[in-house]
Amino acid sequence: MKKIWQLLLTAMLAVLLLAACGNDTKKEETPADSDKTAEETNADQKEVEGAEETKYPYTINDSAGEDITFEKAPEKVISLVPSNTEILFGIGAGDKVIAVTENDDYPEEATKLDTVGDFTVNIEKVISLEPDAVFAHEMMMSSSEEGLNQIREAGIPVIVVPTAETFDETYESIKVFGEIMNKNEEATKVVEDMQAKVEEIKEKAEEITDKKRVFVENSDAPEIYSPGAGTFPQQFLDMINAENIVTEDGWVMISPETIVDENPDAIVVMYSYVPDIIESIKKRDGFNNVTAVKEDQIVQVDENITSRTGPRLAEGLEAFAKAVYPEVFGE
């Protein structure tokens, strides 16, 4: 069963990471009074942008193209994907979260909350909990649009968070969460900490002269999937000055024979549904001739921190860096 869900997630990621972001979630100021001068309006906007607290009423246009206005910060919210949950807790709004999905395993406090389904959301339960807002995600639009509309029809605001395809877009999402929840200072601190870690890693990577060739594996044989151009793992490799053996776009299926022929210096495993997967990879036909196997450089990383676009994404980058260049980033 775990393998089925893993492959489902892989397929979803392939679609998400190749798709355009659509309408970005962004804030919109309340329309200015018609008798205000342009200078006064601009001054008001600058004051709001520089303020530590959100000025309500506050309106955003979400990834579904919906205008959502908040008269005050929501007191009770429901998160429908793990990345949203991690952002809410990361900016100090975890005490406002009343329910999550069964897939939400971080932080520990989230695992103790009421649940509203897993990959299939229990719409009736969501409505019965009467939240002030529901944080959904763009990845849900193809399968759950009707259910999200039911929530809206019940008078509950639904924020469809856009798919972040870069670190900058992840930072923007975190800041928008901060604005909605009136946690601007906390959100800014989260972003600054992430940026500092990313810059530290990139600076170290600039000193690397012997660039390693890397294979990133996201599912086990016989259907081995690997990320290529336009994916977060590719961004990780670019940031740490490493070369991906996969040159195609998106998430692609690759044969064991091709991996052997490409002879990667390191193999990064991004899943955990197969017990003893590292030993299993070593025993594949021909892999005894692969440099990564001979040098014992097959490393399993936490798939959550390397795929969830939230506060721990910079830790995901660090995990890749340590996996590929332990001699540079190892403790």
Secondary structure, 3 states (H helix, E strand, C coil): CHHHHHHHHHHHHHHHHHCCCCCCCEEECCCCCCCCCHHHHHHHHHHHHHCCCCCCCEEEECCCCCEEEECCCCCCEEECCHHHHHHHHHCCCHHHEEEECCCCCCCHHHHHCEECECCCECHHHHHHCCCCEEEEEHHHHHHHHHHHHHHHHCCCCEEEECCCCCHHHHHHHHHHHHHHHCCHHHHHHHHHHHHHHHHHHHHHHCCCCCCCEEEEECCCCCCCEEECECCHHHHHHHHCCCEECCCCECEEECCHHHHHHHCCCEEEECCCCCCCHHHHHHCCCCHHHCHHHHCCCEEECCCCCCCCCCCCHHHHHHHHHHHHCHHHHCC
